[in-house]
Amino acid sequence: MKTIHPRPNPIIAALYTLRDLEVGVVVIHGPAGCGFMASRMIEEAGIRVVTSSIKERDLIFGGTEPLVDTIRQAEKLFDPSSIAVIGTCASMIIGEDMDAAIKLSGVKCKTFSVDCHGCMGNNTSGAIRAIEAAGKASLITDDEVRRQTSILTEASKIESESGMASKEYLRPSRGPTKLKVALRIKEVLENGGKVAVAMIAKKELAYRFADAFIAVDEAQRRLGGETFFIGNLDTGAGLPRIRRYAEDITGELGSKGISICVEGGLDEYAFAGRKMREKTEEFGPDLLILAGMPHFYGAMGMSDILITDQPRQLANYVSQGYEYAVCETSSHSEVMSTRSIIPLETGDTLREVCGL
């Protein structure tokens, strides 16, 4: 089967990975518009992104000169601790030797290349290339390279089995209204039922999905019932930026008196979800809310509430008969530069129906 709806790009996956590594400047070696939207979001997160802006003549005569100039200019303008040069489809086609260009630039800061392009297949291929390059540049240990590679490989496997890559074509969907979901949560709590919230979030998206804990906790305090919260918020796992996300979120939850069970880090979503199941099943919930990447939980029930940020993934859930699946469409753009939890539309709807 061939998937024909658009899929995430390996170049952009490499770009986000370099952000997580907190590289000072990323040089995209390609046309000026390559990665434009993602680059703007990355810069909002504090990482400089520039482009070599290769032109038609460079596709014929080579792009070494504009790349060397861009690397030098980046060091002069930003004085970074490190620079990463990302390949693109254009640099791959012309066979650009980015390492030679880096050497020719003569810059003093740590500078390394990530050999990737848009035709590599799964987006995780680009992320793995970035991780491997960072390992060679001594930004991370060999053990961390192996850990990250294992996570990314497993994530691709799950996506191909039950995610967006498992279908030939998925049309973006808005799905059911948040009101239907909120009323379901309210009904269970006010009848003294047990509600579990399991968050399997990917990196910074946890700043949005963690609001499920807050909203359900507020509803439980008003209505009654019992709650159990579990999420992949291990502050000791992952790259420095990822650990900081977890610290921010757990700190904010703690300040509100919300206690959660922690299973895995924010970059361990590929494994964390399935590990959550045993603890959640011990609680014996009358209603289970899966927020973030529900299909990574491994066993979704038809009456479970599924909260995703991907319209095509929502279409996947709806097509399988999950009637309580909803989408928080704008999540990624909203969390890029935040350091605090951002309310979900689902959460605000729950607050409204509970009179909070």
Residue pairs with C-beta under 8 A, 6 or more apart in sequence:
1 168
2 168
3 164
3 165
3 167
3 168
3 169
4 168
4 169
5 164
5 167
5 169
5 170
5 171
5 312
7 122
7 123
7 164
7 165
8 123
9 35
9 118
9 123
9 126
10 116
10 117
10 118
10 120
10 121
10 122
10 123
10 124
10 125
10 126
10 127
10 129
11 28
11 34
11 35
11 86
11 87
11 88
11 89
11 116
11 117
11 118
11 126
12 35
12 38
12 123
12 126
13 123
13 124
13 125
13 126
13 127
13 130
14 86
14 114
14 116
14 126
14 127
14 129
14 130
15 26
15 28
15 35
15 38
15 39
15 42
15 49
15 86
16 38
16 42
16 127
16 203
17 126
17 127
17 130
17 131
17 134
18 26
18 47
18 84
18 86
18 114
18 130
18 134
19 26
19 42
19 45
19 47
19 241
20 203
20 238
20 239
20 241
20 242
20 267
21 84
21 130
21 134
21 139
21 140
21 239
21 241
22 47
22 239
22 240
22 241
23 47
23 80
23 82
23 83
23 84
23 134
23 139
24 47
24 48
24 78
24 80
24 81
24 82
24 83
24 109
25 47
25 48
25 49
25 50
25 74
25 75
25 78
25 80
25 82
25 83
25 84
26 42
26 47
26 48
26 49
26 50
26 83
26 84
26 85
26 86
27 50
27 51
27 52
27 67
27 70
27 71
27 74
27 83
27 84
27 85
27 86
28 34
28 35
28 39
28 49
28 50
28 51
28 52
28 86
28 88
29 51
29 52
29 54
29 63
29 67
29 70
29 85
29 86
29 87
29 88
29 90
29 91
29 96
29 98
30 51
30 52
30 54
30 87
30 88
30 89
30 90
30 91
31 51
31 53
31 54
31 55
31 88
31 90
32 51
32 53
34 51
34 88
34 89
34 90
35 49
35 51
35 88
39 49
39 51
41 332
41 333
41 336
42 49
42 336
43 49
44 336
44 337
45 204
45 336
45 337
46 337
48 74
48 78
48 80
50 70
50 73
50 74
51 70
52 63
52 66
52 67
52 69
52 70
53 66
53 70
54 63
54 66
54 67
54 90
54 91
55 66
58 65
58 66
58 94
59 90
59 93
59 94
62 94
62 96
63 90
63 91
63 94
63 96
64 96
64 97
64 100
64 101
64 104
67 85
67 96
67 98
67 101
67 105
68 101
68 104
68 105
71 83
71 85
71 101
71 102
71 105
71 107
71 111
72 105
72 106
72 107
74 80
74 83
75 83
75 105
75 107
75 108
75 109
79 109
80 109
81 109
81 110
82 109
82 110
82 111
82 112
82 137
82 139
83 107
83 109
83 110
83 111
83 112
84 111
84 112
84 113
84 114
84 130
84 133
84 134
85 98
85 101
85 102
85 111
85 112
85 113
85 114
86 113
86 114
86 116
86 130
87 96
87 98
87 113
87 114
87 115
87 116
87 117
88 117
88 118
89 117
89 118
89 119
91 98
91 117
92 115
92 117
92 119
98 113
98 115
99 113
102 111
102 112
102 113
105 111
110 137
110 139
112 133
112 134
112 136
112 137
113 133
114 126
114 129
114 130
114 133
115 129
115 133
116 125
116 126
116 129
116 130
120 126
120 129
122 156
122 159
122 165
124 152
124 153
124 155
124 156
127 148
127 152
128 148
128 149
128 152
128 153
131 140
131 144
131 145
131 148
131 149
131 152
132 145
132 149
134 140
134 145
135 141
135 142
135 144
135 145
140 148
140 239
144 239
148 267
151 267
151 268
151 269
151 270
151 271
152 270
154 270
154 271
155 269
155 270
155 296
156 165
158 270
158 295
158 296
159 165
159 166
160 166
162 295
163 295
163 313
163 316
164 170
164 310
164 312
164 313
164 316
166 316
167 316
167 319
170 312
170 313
170 315
170 316
170 319
171 312
171 315
172 311
172 312
172 314
172 315
173 311
173 312
173 314
173 315
173 318
173 327
174 311
174 314
174 327
174 329
175 314
175 315
175 317
175 318
175 325
175 326
175 327
176 318
176 323
176 324
176 325
176 326
177 326
178 326
178 345
178 346
178 349
179 349
179 353
180 324
181 305
181 307
181 324
181 326
181 346
181 349
181 350
182 346
182 349
182 350
182 352
182 353
183 353
184 287
184 305
184 324
185 195
185 216
185 219
185 287
185 289
185 305
185 350
186 219
186 223
186 350
186 353
186 354
188 194
188 195
188 225
188 286
188 287
189 195
189 216
189 219
189 220
189 223
189 224
189 225
190 223
190 224
190 225
191 225
192 224
192 225
192 226
193 225
193 226
193 286
193 287
194 225
194 226
194 227
194 228
194 283
194 284
194 285
194 286
194 287
195 216
195 220
195 225
195 226
195 227
195 228
195 285
195 286
195 287
195 288
195 289
196 227
196 228
196 229
196 230
196 280
196 283
196 285
196 287
196 288
196 289
197 212
197 213
197 216
197 227
197 228
197 229
197 230
197 231
197 289
197 291
198 230
198 231
198 273
198 276
198 280
198 288
198 289
198 290
198 291
198 297
199 206
199 209
199 210
199 212
199 213
199 229
199 230
199 231
199 232
199 233
199 291
199 292
200 231
200 232
200 269
200 272
200 273
200 276
200 290
200 291
200 292
200 293
200 294
200 296
200 297
201 209
201 210
201 231
201 232
201 266
201 269
201 291
201 292
201 293
202 266
202 267
202 269
202 292
202 293
203 242
203 245
203 266
203 267
204 245
204 266
204 335
204 336
204 338
205 292
205 309
205 331
205 332
205 335
206 231
206 232
206 233
206 245
206 246
206 249
206 266
206 292
207 245
207 248
207 249
207 335
207 338
207 340
207 341
207 342
208 309
208 328
208 331
208 334
208 335
208 341
208 342
208 344
209 291
209 292
209 307
209 309
209 328
209 331
209 344
210 231
210 233
210 249
210 252
210 253
210 341
211 341
211 342
211 343
211 344
211 347
212 289
212 291
212 307
212 344
212 346
212 347
213 229
213 231
213 253
213 258
213 260
214 253
214 256
214 258
214 341
214 343
214 347
215 343
215 344
215 346
215 347
215 348
215 350
215 351
216 227
216 229
216 289
216 350
217 227
217 229
217 256
217 258
218 351
218 354
218 356
219 350
219 351
219 354
219 356
220 226
220 227
222 354
222 355
222 356
223 354
228 261
228 280
228 283
228 285
229 258
229 259
229 260
229 261
230 260
230 261
230 262
230 263
230 276
230 279
230 280
231 260
231 261
231 262
231 263
232 262
232 263
232 264
232 265
232 266
232 268
232 269
232 272
232 273
232 276
233 246
233 249
233 250
233 260
233 262
233 265
233 266
234 246
234 262
234 263
234 264
234 265
234 266
234 268
235 243
235 246
235 247
235 250
236 243
236 265
237 243
237 246
237 264
237 265
237 266
237 267
237 268
238 246
238 265
238 266
238 267
238 268
239 267
242 265
242 266
242 267
243 265
245 266
246 265
246 266
248 339
248 340
249 341
250 260
250 262
252 340
252 341
253 259
253 260
253 341
261 279
263 272
263 275
263 276
263 279
264 271
264 272
264 275
265 272
269 292
269 293
269 296
270 296
272 296
273 293
273 296
273 297
273 298
274 296
274 297
274 298
276 297
277 297
277 298
277 299
280 288
287 303
287 304
287 305
288 301
288 304
288 305
289 304
289 305
289 307
290 297
290 300
290 304
290 305
290 306
290 307
291 307
292 307
292 308
292 309
293 308
294 300
294 304
294 306
294 307
294 308
294 317
294 325
295 313
295 316
295 317
300 306
300 317
300 322
302 321
302 322
302 323
303 324
304 322
304 324
305 324
305 325
305 326
306 317
306 322
306 324
306 325
306 326
307 325
307 326
307 327
307 328
307 344
307 346
308 314
308 317
308 325
308 326
308 327
308 328
309 327
309 328
309 329
309 331
309 332
310 327
311 327
311 329
313 327
314 325
314 326
314 327
317 325
318 325
326 346
328 344
328 345
328 346
331 342
334 342
335 342
